[in-house]
């Protein structure tokens, strides 16, 4: 039997029994679709996280009271007892790190309420920063100027705002020089950041940046540990040297015991990216495991349907053998039909997974990236399911005695 003829017979069988075909392919469609959707989301988020982190540069490090990489509960609870990182700690690092091109600090992010005239917006990200953080965080402006050292020294009530503040509170108005109310405190707008869009359904433009000293004055220093950031000097200076100088300055400043643990955590871009990579891999493996269960169920359904098809077409098989068809021909025919079934389900699953991922991206802005290797893997896996679960029905059909098959009454 020719390959094309076997495929044609398989599609004819699918078309004749439409409802049964849909139910047969459902498991494979769901399994492959889930795999494609998850790979698309994980790849997109990985690319987004890597871009955001490495945009900061491979020569940037961060100092936390408690690292976000902490996964041990006991260590986390113990680290929470540490003293907060303060402006004095930041100044000590800035003075001691000779191999740092920039040293900056930010406050813990607050959620604020911004008002202008009779308009207001809630859930605004409020961040107190030092001027150097604008460079470290690669923050660009579309209008006005960035915060400077004079603003920090004088605790000036000035602010750089995100695009959402302008669109919601000041449409059609030049925001520069205008006064906004941030949780009841008045700030003058001196700059507007470039629009960033949305990520994971959350706007990246609903924020206000104010001098770190003004932020600490308004929101207080209690339970408001700073995050200190450093950027190693250009010219091939090893990042470890800058980290070492900063670590030594902080240990001396915070009176850490010689030979004892640090009372702070230091992370680099690579270590922070490693946190996400580990999490995403765990999530990916768990989802793939669930999808595999769906594929196995789909394969079992295909096997059962092929067994039914063998019974329904017993007389046809007898006629084919009586006309000279060999056992290998019958085996190949039913095996190709099984693979065609599963491949059709795989192709529909790929389309479903890609469509679902793109729809979610359009609705909530979740990053996604379609990978050709994932599409190829989905099709190969679905074909493998067809081969694995189609062998037994194909063998059963091939072993039928032609005389017995011709006597079979449907």
Secondary structure, DSSP 4 states (H G I P E B T S, - for coil): --HHHHHHHHHHHHHHTHHHHHHHHHHHHHHHHHHHHHHHHHHHHHHHHHHHHHHT-TTEEEEESS-TT---HHHHHHHTTSPPP-HHHHHHHHHH-TTEEEEEEEPPPEEEEEEETTEEEEEEEEEEE-THHHHHTT--EEEE----HHHHHTT--EEEE-HHHHHHH-TTS--TT-EEEETTEEEEEEEEEPP--EETTEESS-EEEEEHHHHHHHH-STT---EEEEEEPTTT--HHHHHHHHHHHHHHHTTPPTTS--SSEEEEHHHHHHHHHHHHHHHHHHHHHHHHHHHHHHHHHHHHHHHHHHHHTHHHHHHHHHTT--HHHHHHHHHHHHHHHHHHHHHHHHHHHHHHHHHHHHHH-------HHHHHHHHHHHHHHHHHHHHHHHHHHHT--HHHHHH---
